[in-house]
Amino acid sequence: MTVHLTHFSAAFVFALFASIVFGITHRETTRDMVRYGLYCFVMFLGGAWLAGWAMWLVRR
Amino acid sequence: MPNSTPAKAKTAAPASAGVMAVLAPAIGWLIPGAGHMIQGRYVRGLLLFVSIITLFALGLMMQGHIYKPNGGDILDMLGFVGDLGAGGMYIVTLAMDWGQGAIAMAVADYGTKFMIVAGLLNFISVADAYHIAIGKKQ
């Protein structure tokens, strides 16, 4: 079985699962885990989105 | 005589913690999240299991490449170290001869990275299980 993900969906999946692991392993309390996981998710996906637009600008 | 039971408990607790400090990382490496589950952190263990297994499986299904120990190239060796972190999944993948095809599509390289990252995330998970076992983390 082969899965074809777009660049964005690959980034989304990566950000989601990496953020879950980071949240659980880097913080002590449940509340802090959720907050840090969300922070990581936004940073991963936001970083990819910004990098995408930066490359678009460089290309023009 | 009533003091004998607490005294036994005091001596038994560090021994059990010592065993757990070895057992939890070892089992956690073989099966992601299992190191947390055997210490009673079921939700955390389940989330780690699902996250790491899904990332690794998606990497395989995206036709990612799995690295072997005798790669020769330094980057191949680093890839091997990352893949090795996946523990049981890496062993099964090698045994079934999966992940050996030539990369034929652009996102297949993402698949290779997904599997390496899954292994590296499992290393972090193993370290976390160890910290719980020695009482450094709740």
N, CA and C atoms of all chains as a GROMACS GRO file, in nm:
protein
  594
    1MET      N    1   0.084  -0.120   0.000
    1MET     CA    2   0.000   0.000   0.000
    1MET      C    3   0.088   0.125   0.000
    2THR      N    4   0.058   0.214  -0.090
    2THR     CA    5   0.138   0.337  -0.100
    2THR      C    6   0.052   0.458  -0.064
    3VAL      N    7   0.110   0.546   0.014
    3VAL     CA    8   0.040   0.668   0.054
    3VAL      C    9   0.104   0.786  -0.017
    4HIS      N   10   0.022   0.870  -0.078
    4HIS     CA   11   0.074   0.991  -0.143
    4HIS      C   12   0.026   1.112  -0.064
    5LEU      N   13   0.114   1.174   0.008
    5LEU     CA   14   0.079   1.294   0.083
    5LEU      C   15   0.130   1.417   0.008
    6THR      N   16   0.054   1.525   0.017
    6THR     CA   17   0.106   1.650  -0.039
    6THR      C   18   0.212   1.705   0.057
    7HIS      N   19   0.283   1.806   0.013
    7HIS     CA   20   0.387   1.864   0.098
    7HIS      C   21   0.326   1.917   0.228
    8PHE      N   22   0.210   1.984   0.215
    8PHE     CA   23   0.148   2.042   0.335
    8PHE      C   24   0.095   1.933   0.428
    9SER      N   25   0.030   1.832   0.373
    9SER     CA   26  -0.025   1.728   0.461
    9SER      C   27   0.088   1.649   0.528
   10ALA      N   28   0.202   1.633   0.457
   10ALA     CA   29   0.317   1.568   0.520
   10ALA      C   30   0.368   1.652   0.637
   11ALA      N   31   0.374   1.784   0.615
   11ALA     CA   32   0.419   1.875   0.722
   11ALA      C   33   0.321   1.872   0.839
   12PHE      N   34   0.191   1.864   0.807
   12PHE     CA   35   0.087   1.862   0.910
   12PHE      C   36   0.099   1.735   0.996
   13VAL      N   37   0.112   1.621   0.931
   13VAL     CA   38   0.123   1.493   1.003
   13VAL      C   39   0.249   1.491   1.090
   14PHE      N   40   0.359   1.536   1.031
   14PHE     CA   41   0.485   1.542   1.104
   14PHE      C   42   0.470   1.631   1.228
   15ALA      N   43   0.414   1.752   1.208
   15ALA     CA   44   0.400   1.848   1.318
   15ALA      C   45   0.310   1.790   1.428
   16LEU      N   46   0.202   1.725   1.388
   16LEU     CA   47   0.106   1.670   1.484
   16LEU      C   48   0.172   1.566   1.576
   17PHE      N   49   0.237   1.466   1.516
   17PHE     CA   50   0.290   1.356   1.597
   17PHE      C   51   0.417   1.396   1.673
   18ALA      N   52   0.500   1.478   1.611
   18ALA     CA   53   0.620   1.525   1.682
   18ALA      C   54   0.580   1.612   1.801
   19SER      N   55   0.475   1.695   1.784
   19SER     CA   56   0.430   1.782   1.893
   19SER      C   57   0.374   1.700   2.010
   20ILE      N   58   0.301   1.594   1.978
   20ILE     CA   59   0.246   1.508   2.085
   20ILE      C   60   0.361   1.451   2.168
   21VAL      N   61   0.463   1.399   2.100
   21VAL     CA   62   0.576   1.338   2.173
   21VAL      C   63   0.652   1.445   2.251
   22PHE      N   64   0.677   1.560   2.189
   22PHE     CA   65   0.747   1.668   2.259
   22PHE      C   66   0.669   1.712   2.382
   23GLY      N   67   0.538   1.728   2.366
   23GLY     CA   68   0.456   1.774   2.479
   23GLY      C   69   0.463   1.677   2.596
   24ILE      N   70   0.450   1.549   2.568
   24ILE     CA   71   0.450   1.448   2.675
   24ILE      C   72   0.588   1.438   2.742
   25THR      N   73   0.693   1.445   2.663
   25THR     CA   74   0.826   1.416   2.719
   25THR      C   75   0.896   1.539   2.778
   26HIS      N   76   0.853   1.658   2.739
   26HIS     CA   77   0.927   1.777   2.784
   26HIS      C   78   0.860   1.853   2.898
   27ARG      N   79   0.742   1.811   2.940
   27ARG     CA   80   0.674   1.885   3.048
   27ARG      C   81   0.624   1.788   3.155
   28GLU      N   82   0.596   1.843   3.273
   28GLU     CA   83   0.561   1.760   3.389
   28GLU      C   84   0.410   1.738   3.403
   29THR      N   85   0.334   1.846   3.402
   29THR     CA   86   0.190   1.834   3.428
   29THR      C   87   0.111   1.823   3.297
   30THR      N   88  -0.010   1.769   3.308
   30THR     CA   89  -0.093   1.750   3.189
   30THR      C   90  -0.120   1.883   3.119
   31ARG      N   91  -0.152   1.985   3.198
   31ARG     CA   92  -0.181   2.116   3.141
   31ARG      C   93  -0.061   2.171   3.062
   32ASP      N   94   0.056   2.160   3.123
   32ASP     CA   95   0.178   2.208   3.056
   32ASP      C   96   0.209   2.127   2.931
   33MET      N   97   0.179   1.995   2.938
   33MET     CA   98   0.203   1.909   2.821
   33MET      C   99   0.118   1.955   2.702
   34VAL      N  100  -0.011   1.982   2.730
   34VAL     CA  101  -0.102   2.026   2.623
   34VAL      C  102  -0.057   2.160   2.566
   35ARG      N  103  -0.023   2.252   2.657
   35ARG     CA  104   0.020   2.386   2.612
   35ARG      C  105   0.147   2.378   2.528
   36TYR      N  106   0.244   2.300   2.574
   36TYR     CA  107   0.371   2.290   2.501
   36TYR      C  108   0.352   2.216   2.369
   37GLY      N  109   0.265   2.115   2.370
   37GLY     CA  110   0.236   2.042   2.246
   37GLY      C  111   0.174   2.134   2.142
   38LEU      N  112   0.078   2.218   2.185
   38LEU     CA  113   0.015   2.312   2.093
   38LEU      C  114   0.117   2.414   2.042
   39TYR      N  115   0.204   2.460   2.133
   39TYR     CA  116   0.307   2.556   2.095
   39TYR      C  117   0.398   2.497   1.987
   40CYS      N  118   0.443   2.374   2.010
   40CYS     CA  119   0.530   2.307   1.913
   40CYS      C  120   0.460   2.289   1.778
   41PHE      N  121   0.331   2.250   1.784
   41PHE     CA  122   0.255   2.228   1.661
   41PHE      C  123   0.247   2.357   1.579
   42VAL      N  124   0.213   2.466   1.647
   42VAL     CA  125   0.202   2.596   1.577
   42VAL      C  126   0.338   2.637   1.520
   43MET      N  127   0.444   2.616   1.599
   43MET     CA  128   0.578   2.653   1.552
   43MET      C  129   0.623   2.569   1.432
   44PHE      N  130   0.597   2.438   1.438
   44PHE     CA  131   0.633   2.350   1.326
   44PHE      C  132   0.561   2.394   1.198
   45LEU      N  133   0.427   2.404   1.212
   45LEU     CA  134   0.346   2.432   1.093
   45LEU      C  135   0.364   2.578   1.047
   46GLY      N  136   0.370   2.669   1.143
   46GLY     CA  137   0.392   2.811   1.110
   46GLY      C  138   0.528   2.830   1.044
   47GLY      N  139   0.628   2.761   1.094
   47GLY     CA  140   0.762   2.770   1.036
   47GLY      C  141   0.764   2.720   0.893
   48ALA      N  142   0.695   2.608   0.870
   48ALA     CA  143   0.690   2.553   0.734
   48ALA      C  144   0.615   2.648   0.640
   49TRP      N  145   0.507   2.706   0.692
   49TRP     CA  146   0.426   2.800   0.611
   49TRP      C  147   0.508   2.924   0.576
   50LEU      N  148   0.578   2.979   0.675
   50LEU     CA  149   0.661   3.098   0.652
   50LEU      C  150   0.776   3.066   0.555
   51ALA      N  151   0.837   2.951   0.575
   51ALA     CA  152   0.947   2.911   0.486
   51ALA      C  153   0.897   2.896   0.342
   52GLY      N  154   0.775   2.844   0.327
   52GLY     CA  155   0.715   2.830   0.195
   52GLY      C  156   0.697   2.964   0.126
   53TRP      N  157   0.642   3.061   0.200
   53TRP     CA  158   0.624   3.195   0.143
   53TRP      C  159   0.759   3.262   0.117
   54ALA      N  160   0.856   3.240   0.203
   54ALA     CA  161   0.990   3.297   0.183
   54ALA      C  162   1.050   3.244   0.052
   55MET      N  163   1.033   3.114   0.029
   55MET     CA  164   1.087   3.056  -0.095
   55MET      C  165   1.014   3.110  -0.217
   56TRP      N  166   0.883   3.132  -0.201
   56TRP     CA  167   0.804   3.190  -0.311
   56TRP      C  168   0.856   3.330  -0.344
   57LEU      N  169   0.887   3.411  -0.241
   57LEU     CA  170   0.938   3.547  -0.262
   57LEU      C  171   1.077   3.544  -0.326
   58VAL      N  172   1.162   3.452  -0.280
   58VAL     CA  173   1.297   3.441  -0.334
   58VAL      C  174   1.293   3.404  -0.482
   59ARG      N  175   1.196   3.320  -0.515
   59ARG     CA  176   1.187   3.269  -0.652
   59ARG      C  177   1.145   3.379  -0.749
   60ARG      N  178   1.076   3.482  -0.705
   60ARG     CA  179   1.023   3.586  -0.794
   60ARG      C  180   1.128   3.690  -0.829
   61MET      N  181   0.777  -0.616   6.613
   61MET     CA  182   0.732  -0.686   6.493
   61MET      C  183   0.655  -0.599   6.396
   62PRO      N  184   0.567  -0.505   6.444
   62PRO     CA  185   0.494  -0.424   6.348
   62PRO      C  186   0.588  -0.342   6.257
   63ASN      N  187   0.711  -0.319   6.302
   63ASN     CA  188   0.801  -0.238   6.220
   63ASN      C  189   0.865  -0.315   6.105
   64SER      N  190   0.850  -0.448   6.107
   64SER     CA  191   0.923  -0.527   6.007
   64SER      C  192   0.870  -0.504   5.864
   65THR      N  193   0.739  -0.486   5.848
   65THR     CA  194   0.682  -0.468   5.714
   65THR      C  195   0.728  -0.337   5.648
   66PRO      N  196   0.720  -0.222   5.718
   66PRO     CA  197   0.770  -0.099   5.655
   66PRO      C  198   0.919  -0.107   5.622
   67ALA      N  199   0.996  -0.175   5.710
   67ALA     CA  200   1.139  -0.187   5.683
   67ALA      C  201   1.164  -0.265   5.555
   68LYS      N  202   1.084  -0.371   5.536
   68LYS     CA  203   1.098  -0.450   5.413
   68LYS      C  204   1.060  -0.366   5.291
   69ALA      N  205   0.952  -0.290   5.309
   69ALA     CA  206   0.906  -0.206   5.199
   69ALA      C  207   1.012  -0.105   5.161
   70LYS      N  208   1.082  -0.050   5.264
   70LYS     CA  209   1.184   0.050   5.236
   70LYS      C  210   1.299  -0.010   5.155
   71THR      N  211   1.335  -0.134   5.188
   71THR     CA  212   1.446  -0.196   5.115
   71THR      C  213   1.402  -0.246   4.978
   72ALA      N  214   1.273  -0.284   4.967
   72ALA     CA  215   1.225  -0.338   4.840
   72ALA      C  216   1.206  -0.229   4.736
   73ALA      N  217   1.166  -0.108   4.779
   73ALA     CA  218   1.135  -0.001   4.684
   73ALA      C  219   1.254   0.038   4.595
   74PRO      N  220   1.374   0.062   4.651
   74PRO     CA  221   1.485   0.100   4.563
   74PRO      C  222   1.523  -0.012   4.466
   75ALA      N  223   1.512  -0.137   4.512
   75ALA     CA  224   1.546  -0.248   4.423
   75ALA      C  225   1.450  -0.253   4.305
   76SER      N  226   1.320  -0.234   4.334
   76SER     CA  227   1.220  -0.234   4.229
   76SER      C  228   1.241  -0.116   4.134
   77ALA      N  229   1.279   0.000   4.189
   77ALA     CA  230   1.307   0.118   4.105
   77ALA      C  231   1.427   0.091   4.016
   78GLY      N  232   1.526   0.022   4.070
   78GLY     CA  233   1.645  -0.012   3.990
   78GLY      C  234   1.612  -0.103   3.874
   79VAL      N  235   1.527  -0.202   3.900
   79VAL     CA  236   1.485  -0.293   3.792
   79VAL      C  237   1.406  -0.216   3.687
   80MET      N  238   1.316  -0.131   3.736
   80MET     CA  239   1.232  -0.054   3.644
   80MET      C  240   1.316   0.042   3.559
   81ALA      N  241   1.425   0.094   3.618
   81ALA     CA  242   1.512   0.187   3.543
   81ALA      C  243   1.579   0.120   3.424
   82VAL      N  244   1.590  -0.012   3.428
   82VAL     CA  245   1.646  -0.087   3.315
   82VAL      C  246   1.534  -0.139   3.225
   83LEU      N  247   1.430  -0.190   3.289
   83LEU     CA  248   1.320  -0.255   3.216
   83LEU      C  249   1.239  -0.156   3.131
   84ALA      N  250   1.204  -0.041   3.192
   84ALA     CA  251   1.117   0.055   3.122
   84ALA      C  252   1.182   0.107   2.993
   85PRO      N  253   1.311   0.152   2.997
   85PRO     CA  254   1.370   0.196   2.870
   85PRO      C  255   1.383   0.083   2.768
   86ALA      N  256   1.416  -0.038   2.814
   86ALA     CA  257   1.434  -0.150   2.721
   86ALA      C  258   1.303  -0.184   2.651
   87ILE      N  259   1.196  -0.195   2.730
   87ILE     CA  260   1.065  -0.227   2.670
   87ILE      C  261   1.014  -0.110   2.587
   88GLY      N  262   1.041   0.012   2.637
   88GLY     CA  263   1.000   0.132   2.563
   88GLY      C  264   1.070   0.143   2.428
   89TRP      N  265   1.193   0.094   2.422
   89TRP     CA  266   1.264   0.097   2.293
   89TRP      C  267   1.203  -0.006   2.196
   90LEU      N  268   1.174  -0.124   2.248
   90LEU     CA  269   1.117  -0.229   2.162
   90LEU      C  270   0.977  -0.192   2.113
   91ILE      N  271   0.893  -0.146   2.207
   91ILE     CA  272   0.756  -0.108   2.173
   91ILE      C  273   0.736   0.036   2.221
   92PRO      N  274   0.725   0.132   2.130
   92PRO     CA  275   0.711   0.272   2.173
   92PRO      C  276   0.595   0.292   2.271
   93GLY      N  277   0.621   0.362   2.379
   93GLY     CA  278   0.517   0.391   2.478
   93GLY      C  279   0.501   0.283   2.584
   94ALA      N  280   0.554   0.164   2.560
   94ALA     CA  281   0.537   0.055   2.656
   94ALA      C  282   0.612   0.083   2.788
   95GLY      N  283   0.721   0.157   2.778
   95GLY     CA  284   0.796   0.194   2.899
   95GLY      C  285   0.714   0.280   2.993
   96HIS      N  286   0.626   0.361   2.935
   96HIS     CA  287   0.535   0.443   3.017
   96HIS      C  288   0.421   0.357   3.071
   97MET      N  289   0.370   0.268   2.985
   97MET     CA  290   0.254   0.187   3.026
   97MET      C  291   0.286   0.096   3.143
   98ILE      N  292   0.405   0.036   3.144
   98ILE     CA  293   0.435  -0.056   3.255
   98ILE      C  294   0.458   0.020   3.386
   99GLN      N  295   0.467   0.152   3.376
   99GLN     CA  296   0.477   0.232   3.498
   99GLN      C  297   0.345   0.300   3.532
  100GLY      N  298   0.239   0.256   3.465
  100GLY     CA  299   0.105   0.305   3.497
  100GLY      C  300   0.065   0.432   3.426
  101ARG      N  301   0.150   0.484   3.335
  101ARG     CA  302   0.115   0.604   3.258
  101ARG      C  303   0.052   0.559   3.125
  102TYR      N  304  -0.073   0.510   3.136
  102TYR     CA  305  -0.136   0.447   3.020
  102TYR      C  306  -0.168   0.544   2.908
  103VAL      N  307  -0.223   0.661   2.943
  103VAL     CA  308  -0.262   0.757   2.839
  103VAL      C  309  -0.139   0.808   2.766
  104ARG      N  310  -0.037   0.846   2.843
  104ARG     CA  311   0.087   0.894   2.781
  104ARG      C  312   0.147   0.785   2.692
  105GLY      N  313   0.149   0.664   2.744
  105GLY     CA  314   0.206   0.552   2.669
  105GLY      C  315   0.131   0.528   2.540
  106LEU      N  316  -0.002   0.534   2.548
  106LEU     CA  317  -0.084   0.510   2.428
  106LEU      C  318  -0.062   0.620   2.324
  107LEU      N  319  -0.055   0.745   2.371
  107LEU     CA  320  -0.032   0.855   2.277
  107LEU      C  321   0.105   0.843   2.210
  108LEU      N  322   0.206   0.806   2.289
  108LEU     CA  323   0.341   0.788   2.232
  108LEU      C  324   0.340   0.673   2.132
  109PHE      N  325   0.273   0.565   2.168
  109PHE     CA  326   0.264   0.447   2.081
  109PHE      C  327   0.202   0.485   1.946
  110VAL      N  328   0.086   0.549   1.953
  110VAL     CA  329   0.014   0.585   1.830
  110VAL      C  330   0.097   0.682   1.745
  111SER      N  331   0.155   0.783   1.811
  111SER     CA  332   0.229   0.886   1.737
  111SER      C  333   0.350   0.826   1.666
  112ILE      N  334   0.430   0.751   1.738
  112ILE     CA  335   0.556   0.700   1.682
  112ILE      C  336   0.530   0.590   1.578
  113ILE      N  337   0.437   0.499   1.611
  113ILE     CA  338   0.405   0.392   1.515
  113ILE      C  339   0.346   0.450   1.386
  114THR      N  340   0.254   0.546   1.401
  114THR     CA  341   0.190   0.604   1.282
  114THR      C  342   0.293   0.674   1.194
  115LEU      N  343   0.383   0.751   1.257
  115LEU     CA  344   0.485   0.822   1.180
  115LEU      C  345   0.575   0.723   1.105
  116PHE      N  346   0.613   0.616   1.173
  116PHE     CA  347   0.700   0.516   1.110
  116PHE      C  348   0.626   0.443   0.997
  117ALA      N  349   0.501   0.404   1.024
  117ALA     CA  350   0.422   0.331   0.923
  117ALA      C  351   0.395   0.418   0.802
  118LEU      N  352   0.364   0.546   0.826
  118LEU     CA  353   0.342   0.637   0.713
  118LEU      C  354   0.469   0.651   0.630
  119GLY      N  355   0.584   0.656   0.697
  119GLY     CA  356   0.712   0.663   0.627
  119GLY      C  357   0.731   0.543   0.536
  120LEU      N  358   0.697   0.426   0.587
  120LEU     CA  359   0.708   0.304   0.505
  120LEU      C  360   0.612   0.309   0.387
  121MET      N  361   0.489   0.353   0.415
  121MET     CA  362   0.387   0.355   0.310
  121MET      C  363   0.415   0.463   0.206
  122MET      N  364   0.496   0.563   0.241
  122MET     CA  365   0.537   0.665   0.144
  122MET      C  366   0.660   0.619   0.065
  123GLN      N  367   0.694   0.491   0.080
  123GLN     CA  368   0.808   0.428   0.010
  123GLN      C  369   0.941   0.488   0.055
  124GLY      N  370   0.947   0.522   0.184
  124GLY     CA  371   1.073   0.572   0.238
  124GLY      C  372   1.178   0.462   0.244
  125HIS      N  373   1.302   0.504   0.257
  125HIS     CA  374   1.414   0.409   0.257
  125HIS      C  375   1.458   0.381   0.401
  126ILE      N  376   1.487   0.254   0.430
  126ILE     CA  377   1.534   0.218   0.564
  126ILE      C  378   1.685   0.194   0.555
  127TYR      N  379   1.758   0.247   0.653
  127TYR     CA  380   1.904   0.236   0.651
  127TYR      C  381   1.951   0.110   0.724
  128LYS      N  382   2.060   0.054   0.671
  128LYS     CA  383   2.120  -0.065   0.734
  128LYS      C  384   2.251  -0.024   0.802
  129PRO      N  385   2.301  -0.110   0.894
  129PRO     CA  386   2.421  -0.070   0.969
  129PRO      C  387   2.546  -0.053   0.883
  130ASN      N  388   2.557  -0.126   0.774
  130ASN     CA  389   2.680  -0.121   0.694
  130ASN      C  390   2.665  -0.029   0.573
  131GLY      N  391   2.612   0.090   0.596
  131GLY     CA  392   2.588   0.184   0.487
  131GLY      C  393   2.715   0.237   0.423
  132GLY      N  394   2.823   0.254   0.502
  132GLY     CA  395   2.948   0.305   0.449
  132GLY      C  396   2.957   0.456   0.457
  133ASP      N  397   2.859   0.526   0.402
  133ASP     CA  398   2.855   0.671   0.404
  133ASP      C  399   2.818   0.720   0.544
  134ILE      N  400   2.878   0.835   0.586
  134ILE     CA  401   2.854   0.888   0.721
  134ILE      C  402   2.706   0.926   0.739
  135LEU      N  403   2.644   0.980   0.634
  135LEU     CA  404   2.502   1.017   0.644
  135LEU      C  405   2.413   0.894   0.654
  136ASP      N  406   2.456   0.785   0.587
  136ASP     CA  407   2.382   0.659   0.599
  136ASP      C  408   2.390   0.606   0.742
  137MET      N  409   2.509   0.622   0.803
  137MET     CA  410   2.524   0.576   0.942
  137MET      C  411   2.435   0.656   1.036
  138LEU      N  412   2.426   0.788   1.012
  138LEU     CA  413   2.338   0.871   1.094
  138LEU      C  414   2.192   0.830   1.073
  139GLY      N  415   2.158   0.801   0.949
  139GLY     CA  416   2.023   0.752   0.919
  139GLY      C  417   1.995   0.621   0.990
  140PHE      N  418   2.096   0.536   0.995
  140PHE     CA  419   2.081   0.408   1.065
  140PHE      C  420   2.056   0.430   1.215
  141VAL      N  421   2.131   0.523   1.274
  141VAL     CA  422   2.112   0.551   1.417
  141VAL      C  423   1.969   0.598   1.443
  142GLY      N  424   1.920   0.685   1.356
  142GLY     CA  425   1.783   0.733   1.370
  142GLY      C  426   1.683   0.620   1.356
  143ASP      N  427   1.700   0.538   1.252
  143ASP     CA  428   1.608   0.426   1.230
  143ASP      C  429   1.611   0.326   1.345
  144LEU      N  430   1.732   0.305   1.398
  144LEU     CA  431   1.750   0.207   1.506
  144LEU      C  432   1.666   0.242   1.629
  145GLY      N  433   1.642   0.372   1.648
  145GLY     CA  434   1.561   0.416   1.763
  145GLY      C  435   1.421   0.359   1.761
  146ALA      N  436   1.373   0.322   1.644
  146ALA     CA  437   1.236   0.269   1.634
  146ALA      C  438   1.223   0.129   1.694
  147GLY      N  439   1.337   0.069   1.730
  147GLY     CA  440   1.336  -0.057   1.804
  147GLY      C  441   1.270  -0.172   1.731
  148GLY      N  442   1.162  -0.224   1.788
  148GLY     CA  443   1.093  -0.340   1.732
  148GLY      C  444   1.047  -0.318   1.590
  149MET      N  445   1.000  -0.196   1.561
  149MET     CA  446   0.952  -0.168   1.425
  149MET      C  447   1.067  -0.178   1.324
  150TYR      N  448   1.185  -0.132   1.366
  150TYR     CA  449   1.302  -0.140   1.277
  150TYR      C  450   1.340  -0.286   1.252
  151ILE      N  451   1.335  -0.366   1.358
  151ILE     CA  452   1.371  -0.508   1.346
  151ILE      C  453   1.273  -0.579   1.251
  152VAL      N  454   1.143  -0.553   1.271
  152VAL     CA  455   1.041  -0.614   1.185
  152VAL      C  456   1.059  -0.569   1.040
  153THR      N  457   1.086  -0.439   1.021
  153THR     CA  458   1.103  -0.385   0.885
  153THR      C  459   1.220  -0.451   0.814
  154LEU      N  460   1.331  -0.469   0.887
  154LEU     CA  461   1.447  -0.536   0.826
  154LEU      C  462   1.416  -0.682   0.796
  155ALA      N  463   1.348  -0.747   0.892
  155ALA     CA  464   1.317  -0.889   0.875
  155ALA      C  465   1.225  -0.912   0.754
  156MET      N  466   1.132  -0.820   0.732
  156MET     CA  467   1.037  -0.834   0.621
  156MET      C  468   1.093  -0.777   0.491
  157ASP      N  469   1.211  -0.718   0.500
  157ASP     CA  470   1.276  -0.659   0.382
  157ASP      C  471   1.194  -0.545   0.322
  158TRP      N  472   1.129  -0.468   0.409
  158TRP     CA  473   1.054  -0.351   0.363
  158TRP      C  474   1.149  -0.231   0.355
  159GLY      N  475   1.106  -0.130   0.287
  159GLY     CA  476   1.181  -0.004   0.281
  159GLY      C  477   1.312  -0.014   0.206
  160GLN      N  478   1.321  -0.106   0.111
  160GLN     CA  479   1.448  -0.125   0.038
  160GLN      C  480   1.439  -0.078  -0.106
  161GLY      N  481   1.321  -0.036  -0.148
  161GLY     CA  482   1.304   0.003  -0.289
  161GLY      C  483   1.371   0.136  -0.320
  162ALA      N  484   1.394   0.158  -0.450
  162ALA     CA  485   1.451   0.286  -0.493
  162ALA      C  486   1.344   0.394  -0.477
  163ILE      N  487   1.390   0.514  -0.436
  163ILE     CA  488   1.296   0.624  -0.417
  163ILE      C  489   1.249   0.673  -0.554
  164ALA      N  490   1.117   0.658  -0.579
  164ALA     CA  491   1.066   0.685  -0.713
  164ALA      C  492   0.977   0.809  -0.718
  165MET      N  493   0.944   0.868  -0.604
  165MET     CA  494   0.859   0.988  -0.608
  165MET      C  495   0.913   1.089  -0.507
  166ALA      N  496   0.875   1.215  -0.528
  166ALA     CA  497   0.935   1.324  -0.450
  166ALA      C  498   0.910   1.308  -0.300
  167VAL      N  499   0.788   1.271  -0.262
  167VAL     CA  500   0.756   1.265  -0.119
  167VAL      C  501   0.811   1.138  -0.052
  168ALA      N  502   0.869   1.047  -0.130
  168ALA     CA  503   0.928   0.927  -0.069
  168ALA      C  504   1.043   0.966   0.024
  169ASP      N  505   1.113   1.074  -0.012
  169ASP     CA  506   1.221   1.121   0.075
  169ASP      C  507   1.165   1.168   0.209
  170TYR      N  508   1.043   1.225   0.207
  170TYR     CA  509   0.976   1.259   0.334
  170TYR      C  510   0.954   1.131   0.416
  171GLY      N  511   0.919   1.024   0.347
  171GLY     CA  512   0.896   0.895   0.415
  171GLY      C  513   1.021   0.850   0.488
  172THR      N  514   1.136   0.864   0.421
  172THR     CA  515   1.264   0.828   0.484
  172THR      C  516   1.285   0.911   0.610
  173LYS      N  517   1.257   1.039   0.600
  173LYS     CA  518   1.274   1.128   0.716
  173LYS      C  519   1.172   1.096   0.826
  174PHE      N  520   1.050   1.060   0.786
  174PHE     CA  521   0.948   1.023   0.885
  174PHE      C  522   0.998   0.907   0.972
  175MET      N  523   1.059   0.807   0.906
  175MET     CA  524   1.105   0.689   0.982
  175MET      C  525   1.222   0.724   1.072
  176ILE      N  526   1.313   0.808   1.023
  176ILE     CA  527   1.427   0.850   1.108
  176ILE      C  528   1.375   0.928   1.228
  177VAL      N  529   1.283   1.021   1.203
  177VAL     CA  530   1.230   1.103   1.312
  177VAL      C  531   1.151   1.017   1.411
  178ALA      N  532   1.077   0.918   1.360
  178ALA     CA  533   1.004   0.827   1.451
  178ALA      C  534   1.102   0.759   1.546
  179GLY      N  535   1.217   0.716   1.493
  179GLY     CA  536   1.319   0.653   1.577
  179GLY      C  537   1.376   0.751   1.679
  180LEU      N  538   1.403   0.874   1.634
  180LEU     CA  539   1.459   0.974   1.726
  180LEU      C  540   1.357   1.011   1.835
  181LEU      N  541   1.230   1.021   1.795
  181LEU     CA  542   1.126   1.050   1.895
  181LEU      C  543   1.116   0.936   1.996
  182ASN      N  544   1.138   0.813   1.948
  182ASN     CA  545   1.134   0.700   2.041
  182ASN      C  546   1.251   0.706   2.140
  183PHE      N  547   1.366   0.755   2.095
  183PHE     CA  548   1.479   0.774   2.188
  183PHE      C  549   1.439   0.872   2.300
  184ILE      N  550   1.370   0.980   2.263
  184ILE     CA  551   1.325   1.078   2.363
  184ILE      C  552   1.225   1.012   2.458
  185SER      N  553   1.136   0.932   2.400
  185SER     CA  554   1.036   0.861   2.480
  185SER      C  555   1.102   0.764   2.579
  186VAL      N  556   1.207   0.696   2.533
  186VAL     CA  557   1.281   0.602   2.619
  186VAL      C  558   1.347   0.678   2.735
  187ALA      N  559   1.408   0.793   2.703
  187ALA     CA  560   1.471   0.874   2.808
  187ALA      C  561   1.368   0.921   2.910
  188ASP      N  562   1.248   0.956   2.861
  188ASP     CA  563   1.141   1.000   2.950
  188ASP      C  564   1.096   0.886   3.042
  189ALA      N  565   1.085   0.766   2.985
  189ALA     CA  566   1.046   0.649   3.065
  189ALA      C  567   1.151   0.624   3.175
  190TYR      N  568   1.277   0.642   3.139
  190TYR     CA  569   1.385   0.624   3.238
  190TYR      C  570   1.374   0.730   3.349
  191HIS      N  571   1.347   0.854   3.313
  191HIS     CA  572   1.334   0.960   3.413
  191HIS      C  573   1.217   0.933   3.508
  192ILE      N  574   1.110   0.876   3.454
  192ILE     CA  575   0.996   0.839   3.541
  192ILE      C  576   1.038   0.727   3.635
  193ALA      N  577   1.113   0.631   3.582
  193ALA     CA  578   1.153   0.513   3.662
  193ALA      C  579   1.244   0.553   3.778
  194ILE      N  580   1.332   0.651   3.756
  194ILE     CA  581   1.424   0.690   3.865
  194ILE      C  582   1.365   0.799   3.953
  195GLY      N  583   1.243   0.842   3.923
  195GLY     CA  584   1.175   0.938   4.008
  195GLY      C  585   1.208   1.082   3.977
  196LYS      N  586   1.276   1.107   3.865
  196LYS     CA  587   1.310   1.245   3.828
  196LYS      C  588   1.190   1.317   3.771
  197LYS      N  589   1.094   1.240   3.720
  197LYS     CA  590   0.973   1.298   3.663
  197LYS      C  591   0.853   1.219   3.714
  198GLN      N  592   0.738   1.286   3.723
  198GLN     CA  593   0.618   1.218   3.773
  198GLN      C  594   0.559   1.125   3.669
   0.00000   0.00000   0.00000
